[in-house]
Amino acid sequence: MPIYHCQEAQHNKFWSYEITSGGKTLSVSWGRIGGSSDSQTKSFYSATALQQFLNKKISEKTGKGYRSEEHTSELQSLRHL
């Protein structure tokens, strides 16, 4: 399950997603790290429609300062050097 974090400007939030049901269902979770979270599940008529929606959401999130967990871990490692 890919996880994105936003820790800029006193934000400490996450956003994650999981694709299920043959690539036609998207479950999304979001919230503050260490706090409560919300989730939502959306069904799509095709895997292509789901992927288009997901690409748009990922673009929106990265535009707002969210970084993938892998990228966040790399940045944290560099800060400790």
C-alpha positions in Angstrom: 0.0 0.0 0.0 1.7 3.2 -1.1 1.8 5.9 1.6 2.4 9.6 1.1 3.4 12.0 3.9 3.2 15.8 4.2 5.4 17.2 7.0 5.8 20.8 5.6 4.5 23.9 7.3 3.6 22.2 10.6 1.6 19.5 8.8 2.0 15.9 9.8 -0.5 14.2 7.5 -0.6 11.0 5.5 -2.5 9.8 2.5 -2.5 6.2 1.3 -4.3 4.0 -1.2 -4.9 0.3 -2.1 -6.3 -1.1 -5.3 -8.5 -4.2 -5.0 -11.2 -6.2 -6.8 -9.3 -6.8 -10.0 -8.1 -3.2 -10.3 -11.6 -1.7 -10.2 -11.8 -0.6 -6.5 -9.8 2.0 -4.8 -9.6 2.4 -1.0 -8.1 5.6 0.2 -7.1 6.6 3.8 -6.0 9.9 5.1 -5.5 11.8 8.3 -2.9 13.2 10.8 -0.1 10.9 11.8 -0.7 9.7 15.3 -4.3 10.9 15.2 -7.5 9.7 13.8 -7.9 8.8 10.1 -10.7 8.6 7.6 -11.2 6.3 4.7 -13.2 6.0 1.5 -13.7 3.3 -1.1 -14.6 4.0 -4.7 -15.6 1.6 -7.4 -14.8 2.2 -11.1 -16.2 0.8 -14.3 -12.7 -0.1 -15.5 -9.1 -0.4 -14.3 -8.2 2.4 -16.7 -10.7 4.8 -15.2 -9.3 4.0 -11.7 -5.8 4.6 -12.9 -6.7 7.9 -14.4 -8.4 9.0 -11.2 -5.5 7.8 -9.1 -2.9 9.6 -11.3 -4.8 12.8 -10.9 -5.0 12.4 -7.1 -1.3 11.6 -6.8 -0.5 14.7 -8.8 -2.7 16.8 -6.6 -1.1 15.4 -3.4 2.5 15.8 -4.6 1.7 19.3 -5.7 0.6 20.1 -2.1 3.9 18.8 -0.7 3.1 15.2 0.0 6.0 12.8 -0.7 6.0 9.0 -1.1 7.1 7.1 2.0 10.2 6.0 0.1 11.1 9.6 -0.8 10.4 10.7 2.8 12.7 8.0 4.2 15.5 9.1 1.9 15.1 12.7 3.0 15.2 11.7 6.7 18.3 9.7 6.1 20.0 12.7 4.5 19.1 15.0 7.4 21.0 12.7 9.8 24.3 12.9 7.8 
